[in-house]
Amino acid sequence: MVSFWVYDVAFLVLFTLFIIVFLHKKRANLERQGILFLYKTKLGIKLMDWTVDKFRGFLKPLQYIVVASGFILMISMIWLLIKTVYLYMTSPIIIQLIRAPPIAPLIPYFPTLFNMESFFPQLYFTYFLIALVIVAVSHEFAHGIFARFYKIRIKTTGFAFLGPILGAFVEPDEKQMQKAKKFPQLTILAAGTFANVVMTVIFGLILGGFFALSFAPAGINFNTYGSEQINVDSINSINGQQINDISQIAGMLSDENLLIDISASSLEGTQKNYLIRENNLKFAIEASAEQITVFDDSPAARSGLRGPITQINGEKITSIKSLQNELNNYSPGDEIIVTTKQDGNVDNHELILGERNGQAYLGIGFLNSGRGGVIGWFMTNVVENVKDPFIYYESRWDGDFAWFIYYLLWWIVIINILVALFNMLPVSILDGGRFFYLSVWGITGSEKIGKKAFAFATWFIVALLILMMVRWAISFF
């Protein structure tokens, strides 16, 4: 069977050729701005006018919600950025584990290009193009609707091209825009990101409905083994070799991602045997960490158990609770057969159960992602309520196509909310820049203060981004 990668790359090539031919034939309508090519039309202007005439009564109260959403998105994004910079600067382990640059462009195949496939599903060009069309058209159409609502002329609409990547634009009459009162300008500026929030909600509901109808629980996903924290200086042997001083540890380790045996005192003072990945211990030593998370010497860790667990001794496992109930039927020392399924392969593992607190112990763990900020809240309370990350699902119908649709909808939701947040940063080239400037001007009554605050905000954010990039670059030395 031909991999979807082949079809997707072929589509990327064909689409690029189509864009080249299209732009050549329509060159009379093209305008170049730097590295962008703008294809200007009057497409959609009549529809904007019709929408305003039809729904003026609805748009009038909606304008206040739109402006409020702009402030919420801006405050949320600034807080998220500052928190991200703080974590990046104070947590060297994060840099060691995530080697991708902190500022990575959202482009097709970026999870593969930046080695982030364990954090994100693949972003195929097909996904990217469809999501971008939905994001850009809804964003710019909303700008246009509120511009016409305030009787500001729309000069042109059209598409912006950067190679095979396209966007949309609405060009209002800048003179009329600048002469408008501050509140109408704020509404027009925030309308695009508000539309992206609306698209996030709409496609989030579609995603939830599609997933509920198309997939059923068929196992459980675990992402770690049973673990605890110990003091690094409590390690007294590695693979049976005595450790008399912490400085000895660094010379015994490589960059291998292999489980090794260590003997150490737990935080309660009890001498125990543990397992740990060799490169994790190496990172901790290099970062001069005082404590480190280690795996229990359990059946799951010792055997290197991998993949979703679908059965135990032939009994189906479809949730963490069903796993717990099944393990309660056994005693420490009992032998069980754990069935896993990974990459289409079914494997049976014969394991002897361990013991913890007098109960049978398999030794798997479920570690929450711990995402912070607005994105963390969104992923935890929205996306993960649709698809529980600890449940292994199988399609009720054509598996490959069902997952294709699911991840397409997933990316539409994620890209919409990311664009909504990012575009409200108070930076000069974004909608949030002028939104911030007008807000400060309106609050202080001084345009001069507004301009100074706007310039400060832009350079402050640029400085934070540069700071993260410098910190990332230094980590390689």
Number of C-alpha atoms within 10 A of each C-alpha: 3 6 7 12 12 10 12 15 14 13 14 19 13 13 15 15 14 13 18 14 12 11 17 12 11 12 13 10 14 18 13 11 9 6 9 13 19 23 21 21 15 12 12 17 20 10 13 21 17 14 16 22 13 11 11 14 10 10 18 13 10 14 20 15 15 22 21 16 20 29 18 13 24 24 16 18 23 18 13 18 18 15 14 16 17 13 14 19 15 10 12 19 15 12 20 18 11 14 14 15 15 18 11 11 9 12 14 18 18 18 20 14 12 14 14 16 14 9 10 12 15 18 20 21 20 16 20 19 20 14 20 21 17 17 27 22 21 22 27 22 22 24 27 29 25 27 28 21 22 18 14 20 18 20 14 17 22 20 18 21 17 12 14 16 18 17 18 22 20 25 16 18 14 13 10 14 18 10 10 14 11 15 16 19 21 25 26 25 26 31 30 30 32 26 23 28 23 17 20 23 16 12 19 20 16 16 22 18 12 16 20 12 11 17 19 15 16 19 25 26 23 19 16 16 24 18 19 13 12 20 15 20 16 19 23 19 16 19 10 10 12 13 17 12 11 14 11 11 18 14 9 11 15 12 12 11 12 13 17 16 19 22 20 21 18 17 13 7 10 9 14 13 19 26 23 21 16 18 19 21 23 19 18 19 19 13 13 11 15 12 15 16 17 20 25 20 20 24 20 25 22 18 11 11 20 18 19 22 27 23 21 18 13 11 13 16 24 21 20 16 11 15 19 14 12 16 18 12 9 15 16 16 13 11 14 18 15 20 23 22 18 11 6 7 8 13 14 15 15 13 18 19 22 20 16 12 6 9 15 20 23 23 22 21 15 15 12 10 12 9 12 15 16 16 17 15 13 16 16 19 11 15 19 12 12 18 17 15 18 19 20 23 20 16 17 11 11 10 12 11 11 18 16 13 14 19 18 20 23 21 22 26 25 19 19 26 25 17 18 27 26 20 23 29 27 28 24 17 11 14 22 26 22 22 29 25 24 23 18 20 20 14 11 12 12 12 15 13 15 21 17 14 16 25 16 14 20 17 14 14 17 12 12 16 17 14 15 19 15 13 18 22 12 9 11 9 5
